[in-house]
């Protein structure tokens, strides 16, 4: 009786400690929510981690709303995603990554996203109840949950017979202690070592699958709790969750043995790990569950997408709080293409200079080096994408048509395919040309069109390409140093420019947008400022004046 009392006391103490640890863990979760809300996430991204985030997006059908890899890289959208990725779950960050790649053309769907974001921003308590469940689901290092949902059928099935036999041997060995203590203890040790060895061998063979199944069980547990929340604003989603979970109602009994809790310092959970190792109970349950998951892939995907969508909307609402100055866009599919922004700014700049523009035709932007042309067109493109993904624009006002969005900006030679810059550039422009003319207008952005070839052919070809863009169902913003284009395309493109001013021996920029074409030049002046010899800068100025007066370049003597 004494030993029974001691064992009972130990178990009671572990239970009390487990309850204490759980409450402490929950408190830390809520402190973390408050600390990270409206802040830049501190997530770290390895190459493998980032590759795993892309799987869900890569499996989706690509339509006219797709933001392709060239445009995504041109605009540094990775940075936008990482700044926004305040999600708590693997499903959330995979869904958010895909959402930012897919422009939405439904005013109703965007309004629903805005409704949820507004609700999550204004109702902290309700939002944090959801966040708690997403954070308990957690994220996985270098594993795409969606990928493995679709790969479970590839896992070789294993019989539980060997596991049952290992349990019988261990129990028989323990029973021998009452007959022959020395032989019984020795037998328990040998069988225990064998069970542990075979346990970890099998776990290593199915490590990623086991991790994902454990994650899916946590996800279903979290979604079960989430579906019972008394929040009328998300009732449509909770009702859908309850319906989907019915498929897994019977199977969920005992599933927790497979999915250990997230690390909390829980001693009771640590003891359960030893029980799993000796008796293989999690492997037995795992083998029983695989077939159920395999037969209900659609329902698993539905749970994944519902969890991912809600988590992504919470992250987007946190991004709104981080940005402070933003508006809900007014989008329409009626009439010709147009774009109107007031006080728009780049979300990744610490001290951005805001700009306003309103146009229903294409735009040429000229100006000196480093004056702000590229940053401005990136600002417009990023905000156009955010308008049709998270219904949020960094501006005081944004009114526009629904657009497809594409760019051709940060290009480089492709050394692997041995393609020159010019070949890469014309291919990039061709992909935009091929998309223009469909039902949805194109909003495209080009930085220094055809910079990879000589001046004569560049201006001639650029004029025709840009004219063709403007003549179709598109608005094109093109930054250029070629003032000639502003005259050639005057009938189809509006002209805007950025300018600089001289203060002492410095060339300074105000980064403000002005109407009309640029008239100042600073390339030779910048050579002077950086200390180039007077003989170089003076002869360069003289050579430039000669060309402007005669239209011919003077040969070097």
C-alpha positions, -999 to +999 in steps of 0.1 A: +000+000+000+029+023+007+042+020-028+008+025-043+004+057-022+038+070-033+029+063-070-004+080-066+013+110-050+038+113-078+011+111-104-009+137-086+021+160-084+028+155-121-008+163-129-007+195-109+026+204-125+010+197-159-019+220-153+004+247-140+026+244-171-004+245-194-017+277-178+018+293-178+021+284-215-013+299-223-003+331-205+029+333-226+009+328-258-014+358-250+016+379-240+032+371-273+000+380-292+000+414-275+037+419-280+037+410-317+004+426-328+009+454-353+047+447-354+071+433-380+074+395-374+108+382-364+104+349-384+136+335-399+136+320-434+160+294-446+160+284-483+143+251-475+117+269-453+109+294-480+107+267-506+082+248-485+060+279-482+055+279-520+040+244-525+004+253-518+006+283-542+024+262-569-004+236-569-031+262-575-044+269-610-027+300-625-052+324-642-051+360-653-049+371-616-015+353-611+014+374-600+042+357-619+078+352-606+092+381-626+067+406-612+071+392-577+109+395-578+108+429-595+087+443-566+105+426-538+073+410-527+092+385-505+098+415-482+061+424-482+052+388-474+077+385-446+065+419-431+029+407-432+035+371-421+023+374-385+005+341-388+005+315-361+001+283-381+017+265-411-016+266-429-018+304-423+016+312-438+012+289-468-022+304-475-010+340-471+019+333-495-006+320-521-031+348-515-005+375-522+002+359-556-035+358-567-053+390-576-090+388-568-116+403-592-146+399-570-158+430-551-178+407-528-149+385-519-127+415-512-154+430-491-156+398-470-118+400-464-122+436-453-150+426-430-129+400-413-099+422-410-120+450-395-135+425-370-101+411-360-087+446-355-116+459-334-123+428-313-091+418-296-106+391-273-123+372-302-093+375-324-069+362-297-091+331-291-085+323-328-048+332-326-044+309-296-056+279-316-034+288-346-004+292-324-011+258-308-012+243-342+022+259-348+045+260-378+068+233-392+104+238-401+111+231-438+079+211-444+049+221-464+018+207-446-002+209-479+024+190-498+024+161-474-014+160-472-012+152-509+016+127-504+002+105-476-010+080-502+027+074-512+037+062-477+042+024-476+017+008-453+029-011-423+012-038-403+008-033-365+015-069-357+051-063-348+041-034-325+015-055-308+041-083-303+066-058-288+039-048-262+032-084-253+069-092-249+074-061-226+044-070-205+055-107-203+089-095-192+075-073-165+054-103-153+085-124-150+097-101-122+071-117-098+085-152-107+122-145-111+131-109-102+167-110-117+156-127-149+125-104-151+145-072-147+171-084-173+143-093-197+126-059-193+158-041-200+165-062-231+130-059-245+129-022-236+161-015-255+148-034-285+115-016-284+132+018-282+156+009-310+128-004-333+106+026-323+132+052-334+141+033-365+106+034-377+101+070-366+132+080-386+118+062-417+085+082-415+098+113-398+082+139-421+050+120-425+048+115-387+054+152-382+027+162-406+002+137-392+009+151-357+004+186-371-029+176-387-042+162-354-032+194-336-049+213-365-081+193-361-080+197-323-076+235-328-103+236-354-126+217-331-121+243-304-124+271-329-157+257-342-172+261-308-164+298-304-194+321-299-183+346-325-212+354-349-188+373-373-171+340-382-202+317-379-201+308-416-166+294-412-172+277-378-203+260-393-182+247-422-155+234-398-181+215-377-195+199-408-161+189-421-149+175-387-178+151-387-159+129-411-131+125-385-154+122-354-147+085-347-111+085-356-101+114-333-105+093-302-070+085-290-054+106-317-037+128-291-013+100-283+003+107-318+004+145-315+024+156-285+019+191-273+042+219-284+072+222-260+060+236-227+082+220-202+054+196-193+068+167-172+037+146-177+041+150-215+077+139-211+066+107-193+041+100-221+070+102-245+087+073-227+054+053-228+053+059-266+088+047-270+083+015-250+048+006-262+048+021-297+012+033-291+017+064-313+030+043-342+000+019-339-024+048-340-004+065-368-008+034-390-046+033-383-049+070-392-030+070-425-058+052-444-084+076-430-064+106-440-058+091-474-095+085-480-105+120-469-079+142-486-106+167-498-118+172-462-083+177-450-077+203-477-109+221-467-098+223-431-063+235-442-078+262-464-103+274-438-076+276-411-052+292-435-076+318-447-087+330-412-051+330-400-040+350-431-067+376-425-055+380-389-020+386-402-033+411-428-052+430-401-020+432-380-002+445-412-029+473-413-021+483-377+016+483-386+012+505-416-012+530-399-019+551-430-040+530-454-074+530-471-099+505-484-097+507-523-127+515-545-125+490-574-148+486-604-150+465-635-171+491-654-159+516-680-124+519-694-093+512-673-083+540-649-062+545-618-064+573-592-043+574-561-040+602-535-010+604-512+002+569-520+035+556-505+058+525-505+050+503-475+087+493-470+102+528-468+108+543-433+102+579-445+084+577-478+075+607-499+039+604-508+025+611-543-008+615-561-018+606-596-050+601-616-049+587-651-070+568-676-042+564-701-006+552-700+022+572-684+059+579-692+081+589-663+113+607-669+140+622-646+176+621-635+194+591-621+184+583-585+155+608-586+128+582-577+114+569-609+118+532-601+106+535-566+075+553-577+064+527-602+072+499-576+050+519-552+021+519-577+025+482-586+028+469-550-003+489-539-023+477-569-015+441-558-024+448-522-057+463-533-068+431-550-054+407-523-059+422-489-082+450-499-057+475-484-038+503-500-011+525-485-027+558-495-054+583-485-076+573-514-074+546-541-099+543-570-092+520-599-104+494-623-098+457-615-065+449-632-041+422-641-006+433-629+027+426-645+061+442-646+095+441-664+120+458-643+149+441-623+162+419-651+196+404-656+216+383-680+207+346-677+242+329-676+228+294-673+208+296-706+235+319-721+209+346-729+220+382-730+203+410-711+185+421-743+171+386-750+159+383-714+143+417-716+124+412-749+111+379-736+099+396-704+081+423-724+066+397-748+050+378-718+032+411-709+022+417-745+007+382-747-015+389-717-028+422-728-062+422-746-081+398-724-113+408-706-095+422-676-074+454-682-036+451-677-017+474-654+019+470-664+052+486-653+084+489-673+117+503-661+140+516-688+125+497-717+151+479-740+181+493-721+200+463-734+205+476-770+218+506-789+201+540-787+187+542-823+171+508-822+161+511-786+141+543-792+125+529-824+115+496-809+105+510-775+082+535-791+063+507-810+062+483-780+049+510-756+025+523-783+011+488-787+006+484-750-013+517-748-035+510-777-049+479-761-069+473-729-040+484-706-024+512-686+014+511-688+037+530-665+072+532-681+102+549-666+128+561-692+158+583-698+149+587-734+133+621-737+126+613-774+099+589-763+080+616-745+076+634-779+070+603-800+043+589-777+028+622-767-006+612-782-009+580-761+011+587-730+009+613-703+042+627-691+054+630-655+089+635-641+111+636-610+136+664-607+167+674-586+181+707-574+216+719-567+227+730-533+264+740-531+284+711-546+255+686-540+227+673-562+197+668-540+163+652-548+129+659-533+114+626-548+082+645-557+062+637-588+057+666-613+036+668-644+053+671-678+086+658-692+120+662-674+143+689-687+173+686-664+202+663-667+226+653-640+248+624-652+279+646-660+273+667-629+274+636-608+308+627-624+321+661-611+307+656-577+325+622-574+358+637-583+363+628-619+390+650-636+379+683-651+392+673-685+367+644-686+336+663-674+343+695-694+348+675-727+317+654-719+296+686-715+311+700-747+304+668-766+268+667-753+262+703-764+276+696-799+252+666-803+222+687-792+231+715-817+240+693-847+224+659-841+257+643-847+284+629-824+319+644-827+347+619-831+375+617-805+407+634-815 
